[in-house]
């Protein structure tokens, strides 16, 4: 296998949209450490997380207040097992939207308990903001999307770029009427636009009220300085300070997720190996759109864990734990 120039790798955690019924089941059955994560998650959240993740109803799992704590439990269960088998620490960690909380646990900024409590409240607050929606545009530039938003926002409404995912995918967020106008515009102009199954206009100014309420909850959580730099969704730059993270998590609710810029920053620092830990390969696909030459690996079940460990051993010439 061809050795890459890098001597480091980055860890990425998926957020809402990656979930599926059955996620984490294999790892739960095989590893006691993963089993314990799910048990602790249920104690903290008072949710039947194992049943929701492994055997639940797909529509129920898509509910934001349920999705986010279930994703955190699955991401951290998978991360715990991965860490047991691969001792080399990542150079950077990054999480997409709700996945940022998994990143903060992995970096030691938040305890699993505090992250679960925060994410559960965050999900509940975001679920209550029913106004609006989100649409993914493919094959358009940021400049084009900004123009689409400006042309289609309705009087008194909101329509903004929300997830800057890759050169080929940008998600917009806004009130219902403005979103509908943008969809009609896309149809009339033969643009590829996909409405997302979300309960509100996430990462837009319509989330300001939820963010303000969330700020009061954040104040009761303990933030530590990061052991490993975490790239912020808001700034697309590494953040170490626990105090800064307490502010950024509030801003993240109504700010755009700068995913493409985050991945490009990591690459500029010499990293071209990315390990996605969590259900699915959504982030791996986005990273390949941003950096076609990057190596993307993932950990979501036994097979992918084994394949990733073998490839990492080859790339870094390390002895597996």
Backbone torsions as a table, in degrees:
resi	resn	phi	psi	omega
1	UNK	NA	138.6	-179.4
2	UNK	-68.7	126.1	177.1
3	UNK	-74.6	137.5	177.7
4	UNK	-87.8	161.4	-177.5
5	UNK	-69.0	-26.7	-174.3
6	UNK	-71.6	153.8	171.5
7	UNK	-116.6	7.7	-177.3
8	UNK	-136.3	171.0	176.5
9	UNK	-142.7	165.6	176.2
10	UNK	-116.4	147.1	178.7
11	UNK	-107.4	133.2	178.9
12	UNK	-128.6	143.4	-178.6
13	UNK	-119.3	128.6	-179.8
14	UNK	-75.2	160.6	177.3
15	UNK	-118.6	-157.2	-176.0
16	UNK	-58.8	135.4	-175.7
17	UNK	113.5	-18.2	179.3
18	UNK	-93.4	-13.7	-174.1
19	UNK	-66.5	149.5	172.3
20	UNK	-155.8	152.2	178.6
21	UNK	-66.5	127.5	-177.1
22	UNK	107.0	-7.0	-178.4
23	UNK	-64.2	133.2	177.0
24	UNK	83.7	-7.5	-173.8
25	UNK	-62.5	-46.4	-178.8
26	UNK	-60.2	-46.0	-177.0
27	UNK	-67.3	-34.1	178.1
28	UNK	-63.9	-44.0	-178.5
29	UNK	-68.7	-31.1	-171.4
30	UNK	-90.2	-32.1	-170.7
31	UNK	-124.3	127.6	179.8
32	UNK	-62.2	-37.1	-178.8
33	UNK	-62.1	-38.4	177.5
34	UNK	-69.3	-39.7	178.0
35	UNK	-58.2	-42.4	-179.0
36	UNK	-65.1	-37.8	179.1
37	UNK	-60.2	-45.6	179.4
38	UNK	-65.3	-38.6	178.9
39	UNK	-64.0	-45.1	178.9
40	UNK	-64.0	-40.7	179.7
41	UNK	-59.0	-39.9	179.2
42	UNK	-69.0	-37.8	178.3
43	UNK	-64.1	-40.5	-178.4
44	UNK	-71.6	-45.5	-169.8
45	UNK	-90.7	-19.1	-172.7
46	UNK	60.3	26.0	174.6
47	UNK	-108.7	150.0	176.7
48	UNK	-82.8	68.9	-169.6
49	UNK	-63.5	-39.7	-179.9
50	UNK	-61.9	-46.0	179.8
51	UNK	-66.2	-40.0	179.9
52	UNK	-64.0	-41.9	-178.5
53	UNK	-75.0	-43.2	-168.7
54	UNK	-89.4	-39.2	-170.7
55	UNK	-133.6	3.1	-172.3
56	UNK	-70.5	-178.5	177.5
57	UNK	-83.2	133.1	-176.1
58	UNK	-59.6	-41.4	-179.6
59	UNK	-64.6	-39.4	178.5
60	UNK	-64.9	-40.8	-179.6
61	UNK	-65.9	-23.5	-179.7
62	UNK	-79.9	-11.1	177.5
63	UNK	-67.2	124.6	-171.5
64	UNK	-51.7	-42.8	-177.1
65	UNK	-66.7	-19.4	177.4
66	UNK	-98.3	-42.0	-177.6
67	UNK	-55.0	-49.8	-170.2
68	UNK	-65.0	-47.8	175.6
69	UNK	-66.1	-33.4	177.8
70	UNK	-66.1	-39.2	177.4
71	UNK	-64.8	-43.0	179.6
72	UNK	-60.2	-46.2	-180.0
73	UNK	-60.6	-44.6	-178.9
74	UNK	-67.7	-45.9	179.0
75	UNK	-57.4	-46.5	-176.0
76	UNK	-74.3	-32.3	174.8
77	UNK	-62.8	-45.6	178.5
78	UNK	-65.4	-40.6	179.3
79	UNK	-63.8	-41.6	-179.4
80	UNK	-60.1	-44.0	179.0
81	UNK	-67.9	-42.5	177.6
82	UNK	-58.9	-44.8	-178.4
83	UNK	-63.9	-34.0	178.3
84	UNK	-65.4	-27.2	-174.9
85	UNK	-104.6	-12.5	-178.8
86	UNK	-139.3	108.0	-169.5
87	UNK	-81.5	-19.6	-176.5
88	UNK	-69.5	125.2	-179.1
89	UNK	-78.8	148.0	176.9
90	UNK	-72.0	157.9	176.7
91	UNK	-77.5	-37.6	178.2
92	UNK	-138.8	156.6	174.2
93	UNK	-129.3	143.6	179.8
94	UNK	-148.2	142.1	177.0
95	UNK	-130.2	144.9	-178.0
96	UNK	-91.4	113.9	178.3
97	UNK	55.5	-114.4	179.4
98	UNK	-59.5	-25.4	177.8
99	UNK	-65.1	-16.1	178.8
100	UNK	-64.0	-28.5	178.6
101	UNK	-69.3	-36.7	174.1
102	UNK	-62.9	-41.3	178.4
103	UNK	-60.8	-39.9	-178.2
104	UNK	-70.2	-32.4	174.5
105	UNK	-68.0	-45.8	-179.2
106	UNK	-62.1	-31.2	-178.2
107	UNK	-90.8	-1.3	178.3
108	UNK	80.7	11.9	178.9
109	UNK	-75.1	-42.2	178.7
110	UNK	-122.8	145.9	169.9
111	UNK	-72.9	158.7	177.8
112	UNK	-59.5	-37.6	179.4
113	UNK	-63.1	-49.8	-179.6
114	UNK	-64.5	-40.4	179.6
115	UNK	-63.0	-42.9	179.8
116	UNK	-64.7	-44.0	178.6
117	UNK	-61.7	-45.3	-179.7
118	UNK	-64.6	-45.0	-176.3
119	UNK	-68.2	-33.2	178.3
120	UNK	-67.2	-42.3	177.3
121	UNK	-67.4	-43.1	178.6
122	UNK	-57.3	-46.8	-179.9
123	UNK	-62.9	-40.3	179.9
124	UNK	-66.2	-43.0	179.7
125	UNK	-65.5	-41.7	179.7
126	UNK	-67.9	-34.2	179.1
127	UNK	-66.2	-33.4	-178.2
128	UNK	-71.8	-21.5	179.0
129	UNK	-86.2	82.7	-171.6
130	UNK	-79.0	-17.1	-175.9
131	UNK	-69.1	129.1	171.0
132	UNK	96.6	-176.3	-178.6
133	UNK	-164.4	-169.1	-177.7
134	UNK	-139.6	148.4	179.4
135	UNK	-136.3	132.1	176.7
136	UNK	-92.5	124.9	175.0
137	UNK	-102.2	135.9	177.9
138	UNK	-118.6	143.3	177.5
139	UNK	76.2	25.4	177.9
140	UNK	-129.2	153.4	178.9
141	UNK	-87.4	165.6	177.2
142	UNK	-60.9	-40.5	178.8
143	UNK	-60.1	-41.9	179.2
144	UNK	-66.7	-40.3	179.6
145	UNK	-66.0	-41.3	177.4
146	UNK	-60.6	-37.2	178.2
147	UNK	-68.1	-40.9	177.5
148	UNK	-60.9	-43.1	179.0
149	UNK	-62.7	-45.0	-178.7
150	UNK	-64.1	-38.3	-177.3
151	UNK	-75.6	-26.8	-171.6
152	UNK	-110.8	-7.9	177.7
153	UNK	-64.5	133.4	-177.6
154	UNK	-87.3	158.1	-179.1
155	UNK	-52.8	125.8	-178.8
156	UNK	76.8	3.7	-176.9
157	UNK	-98.2	-174.5	-179.1
158	UNK	-135.8	134.4	174.7
159	UNK	-152.9	112.7	-173.1
160	UNK	-141.3	154.8	169.3
161	UNK	-63.7	130.9	-173.7
162	UNK	-116.2	-41.5	177.5
163	UNK	-124.2	108.6	179.0
164	UNK	-91.9	79.9	-165.2
165	UNK	-80.4	-42.4	-176.8
166	UNK	-164.2	172.8	178.0
167	UNK	-62.2	-16.7	-176.5
168	UNK	-112.4	-2.1	-178.4
169	UNK	-143.8	122.0	175.8
170	UNK	-133.5	131.7	-179.8
171	UNK	-102.1	134.0	175.4
172	UNK	-105.8	158.0	-176.5
173	UNK	-140.6	141.1	179.7
174	UNK	179.6	-174.3	179.8
175	UNK	-69.2	162.5	-172.6
176	UNK	-58.1	-45.7	-177.4
177	UNK	-65.8	-40.6	179.8
178	UNK	-68.4	-39.1	176.9
179	UNK	-62.6	-42.4	179.1
180	UNK	-63.1	-40.7	178.0
181	UNK	-62.6	-41.1	179.9
182	UNK	-65.9	-37.0	178.3
183	UNK	-66.7	-40.4	177.2
184	UNK	-64.4	-42.4	177.9
185	UNK	-59.8	-44.2	-179.9
186	UNK	-62.1	-43.1	179.6
187	UNK	-63.6	-45.4	-178.6
188	UNK	-64.8	-28.3	-176.4
189	UNK	-106.7	14.8	175.6
190	UNK	56.7	40.8	177.4
191	UNK	-99.9	147.5	179.5
192	UNK	-84.4	110.4	-178.6
193	UNK	-132.4	129.2	-175.1
194	UNK	-122.3	113.0	175.4
195	UNK	-63.0	137.9	-179.2
196	UNK	-96.7	148.6	-179.9
197	UNK	-84.8	76.8	177.9
198	UNK	-128.1	159.5	-174.3
199	UNK	-91.2	-2.1	-178.8
200	UNK	-167.4	-176.1	-177.8
201	UNK	-89.4	73.5	-177.7
202	UNK	-65.2	151.9	178.3
203	UNK	55.7	41.3	175.7
204	UNK	-138.3	167.3	178.2
205	UNK	-58.3	-19.1	177.9
206	UNK	-67.2	-10.4	179.2
207	UNK	-96.1	6.2	-178.2
208	UNK	-59.0	-43.5	-178.5
209	UNK	-63.5	-43.1	177.5
210	UNK	-61.9	-39.7	-179.9
211	UNK	-65.0	-39.5	179.3
212	UNK	-64.3	-41.5	177.6
213	UNK	-67.5	-36.9	-179.7
214	UNK	-65.5	-33.4	-179.2
215	UNK	-58.2	-35.8	179.5
216	UNK	-67.4	-32.6	178.9
217	UNK	-75.5	-40.3	179.7
218	UNK	-56.7	-36.2	-176.7
219	UNK	-60.3	-21.6	-178.6
220	UNK	-93.6	1.7	-179.1
221	UNK	-103.4	153.1	-178.9
222	UNK	-100.8	123.0	179.4
223	UNK	-109.3	131.8	178.0
224	UNK	-108.8	159.9	173.1
225	UNK	-67.1	144.9	-175.2
226	UNK	-71.2	137.9	172.9
227	UNK	-74.0	-31.9	179.0
228	UNK	-129.9	134.5	-178.4
229	UNK	-58.2	132.6	176.7
230	UNK	-108.8	129.8	179.3
231	UNK	-80.8	123.1	-177.4
232	UNK	-77.2	136.3	173.3
233	UNK	-59.3	-33.7	-174.3
234	UNK	-76.6	-43.2	-173.2
235	UNK	-103.7	-17.3	-174.4
236	UNK	58.7	29.5	178.7
237	UNK	-133.0	157.0	179.3
238	UNK	-70.8	141.3	178.9
239	UNK	-129.8	128.9	179.4
240	UNK	-102.9	-43.3	-171.9
241	UNK	-61.7	125.2	175.9
242	UNK	-63.1	-37.1	178.3
243	UNK	-61.7	-43.1	178.9
244	UNK	-63.3	-36.5	179.2
245	UNK	-65.4	-35.0	178.6
246	UNK	-62.5	-28.8	177.4
247	UNK	-84.0	-39.4	-176.5
248	UNK	-66.5	-33.0	-179.2
249	UNK	-66.5	-32.6	174.2
250	UNK	-67.8	-46.4	-179.0
251	UNK	-64.5	-32.7	-175.1
252	UNK	-60.3	-30.4	-176.6
253	UNK	-62.3	-36.2	-177.3
254	UNK	-112.6	1.8	-179.5
255	UNK	-99.8	157.5	177.6
256	UNK	-67.6	144.0	173.9
257	UNK	-84.4	112.2	-176.3
258	UNK	-92.4	68.0	-173.8
259	UNK	-70.3	-47.5	-178.6
260	UNK	-58.9	-45.7	179.8
261	UNK	-63.3	-35.8	179.0
262	UNK	-64.4	-45.6	-179.9
263	UNK	-66.9	-38.7	178.6
264	UNK	-66.1	-37.1	177.4
265	UNK	-61.6	-46.9	-180.0
266	UNK	-59.8	-42.6	-179.5
267	UNK	-65.0	-38.0	178.6
268	UNK	-62.1	-23.7	178.5
269	UNK	-89.1	12.8	173.3
270	UNK	92.1	12.4	-178.2
271	UNK	-99.4	126.8	175.0
272	UNK	-133.1	17.5	172.9
273	UNK	-119.3	124.2	-178.1
274	UNK	-125.1	129.8	177.9
275	UNK	-113.2	114.8	177.9
276	UNK	-89.9	122.4	-178.9
277	UNK	-114.3	108.4	-177.6
278	UNK	150.0	176.5	-177.5
279	UNK	-66.0	139.4	175.5
280	UNK	77.1	-175.5	179.9
281	UNK	-130.6	30.7	-177.0
282	UNK	-58.2	-47.2	-177.3
283	UNK	-71.2	-36.5	177.9
284	UNK	-59.6	-41.9	179.0
285	UNK	-65.9	-40.5	178.1
286	UNK	-65.0	-42.0	-179.3
287	UNK	-62.3	-39.6	178.6
288	UNK	-66.8	-28.8	175.2
289	UNK	-71.5	-34.6	-180.0
290	UNK	-78.4	-45.6	-176.7
291	UNK	-129.7	86.7	-177.2
292	UNK	-56.8	-27.4	-177.5
293	UNK	-86.1	-6.1	-176.7
294	UNK	-69.6	152.3	171.3
295	UNK	-95.1	121.1	178.5
296	UNK	-114.1	127.6	178.6
297	UNK	-124.2	160.6	179.3
298	UNK	-144.4	158.1	178.4
299	UNK	-131.9	106.0	176.7
300	UNK	-136.3	-12.1	178.4
301	UNK	-157.6	-174.9	-176.2
302	UNK	-62.9	-47.1	-177.0
303	UNK	-61.8	-47.9	-179.0
304	UNK	-66.9	-33.8	175.9
305	UNK	-61.5	-48.8	-179.0
306	UNK	-62.8	-43.9	-179.7
307	UNK	-64.0	-41.6	-179.8
308	UNK	-66.6	-41.6	179.6
309	UNK	-62.4	-41.1	179.3
310	UNK	-64.1	-44.6	-178.2
311	UNK	-68.3	-38.3	178.4
312	UNK	-66.5	-38.6	177.3
313	UNK	-61.3	-41.0	179.6
314	UNK	-67.3	-44.1	-176.5
315	UNK	-65.8	-44.2	-173.9
316	UNK	-102.6	2.0	178.0
317	UNK	52.6	48.1	-178.0
318	UNK	-110.7	157.6	173.5
319	UNK	-90.2	126.5	-179.5
320	UNK	-67.1	149.8	-179.7
321	UNK	-74.6	NA	NA
